[in-house]
Amino acid sequence: MNRIGVLAIVVEDLDSAMSLNEILHDYRHLVIGRMGLPLKERGISLLSVLIEGTTDDIGGLTGKIGALKGVTVKSALTKQH
């Protein structure tokens, strides 16, 4: 069963940005849309990514993102859909 949700991603180590984009590209079949805001004066980036997929697929995506240095990810998902 697919679930719909949003990922909130905070990138504090901008050297991880390329790896983050590669992961999001690998999981592009889950991505409905995304918005990123670079806060250059603070040296961080904030992203929100709308997703749809199985709990396992979303867990795989968030696990890979969360393993990146200086990157934090939190998810909010529908209970059912």
C-alpha positions as CSV (number, residue, x, y, z in Angstrom):
1,M,0.0,0.0,0.0
2,N,1.4,3.4,-1.0
3,R,1.5,6.3,1.5
4,I,1.8,10.0,0.7
5,G,3.9,12.4,2.7
6,V,6.5,15.0,2.9
7,L,10.2,14.9,3.8
8,A,11.8,17.8,5.6
9,I,15.5,17.9,4.9
10,V,18.1,20.2,6.5
11,V,21.6,20.3,4.9
12,E,24.2,21.8,7.2
13,D,27.2,20.3,5.4
14,L,26.9,21.6,1.8
15,D,29.6,19.1,0.7
16,S,26.8,16.5,1.0
17,A,24.5,18.3,-1.4
18,M,25.7,16.3,-4.5
19,S,25.2,13.0,-2.7
20,L,21.8,14.1,-1.6
21,N,20.8,14.9,-5.1
22,E,22.1,11.6,-6.4
23,I,19.9,9.8,-3.8
24,L,16.9,11.8,-4.7
25,H,17.5,11.0,-8.4
26,D,17.8,7.3,-7.6
27,Y,14.4,7.5,-5.8
28,R,12.8,9.8,-8.3
29,H,9.9,7.3,-8.8
30,L,8.8,8.2,-5.3
31,V,9.1,12.0,-5.7
32,I,5.9,14.0,-6.5
33,G,7.7,17.4,-6.2
34,R,10.4,19.2,-4.3
35,M,11.3,22.7,-3.2
36,G,14.7,23.8,-2.0
37,L,15.8,27.0,-0.3
38,P,19.5,27.8,0.0
39,L,20.2,30.0,3.0
40,K,23.6,31.1,1.8
41,E,24.1,33.6,4.6
42,R,23.7,30.8,7.1
43,G,25.5,28.1,5.1
44,I,22.6,25.7,5.0
45,S,19.9,24.5,2.7
46,L,16.3,23.4,3.5
47,L,14.3,21.1,1.3
48,S,10.8,19.8,1.3
49,V,10.1,16.7,-0.8
50,L,6.6,15.4,-1.5
51,I,6.6,11.6,-1.9
52,E,4.4,8.6,-2.6
53,G,5.5,5.0,-2.1
54,T,5.5,2.0,0.1
55,T,6.7,2.3,3.7
56,D,9.8,0.2,2.8
57,D,10.7,2.4,-0.2
58,I,10.3,5.6,1.8
59,G,12.3,4.0,4.7
60,G,15.1,3.2,2.3
61,L,15.1,6.7,1.0
62,T,15.1,8.4,4.4
63,G,17.7,5.9,5.7
64,K,20.2,6.8,2.9
65,I,19.5,10.5,3.3
66,G,19.9,10.4,7.1
67,A,23.3,8.6,6.7
68,L,24.8,11.6,4.9
69,K,27.2,13.8,6.9
70,G,25.6,17.0,8.1
71,V,22.1,16.1,6.8
72,T,18.9,15.7,8.9
73,V,15.7,14.2,7.5
74,K,12.2,13.9,9.1
75,S,9.1,12.4,7.5
76,A,5.4,12.9,7.9
77,L,3.2,10.3,6.1
78,T,-0.4,9.5,5.7
79,K,-1.6,6.6,7.9
80,Q,-3.4,5.0,4.9
81,H,-4.0,5.9,1.3
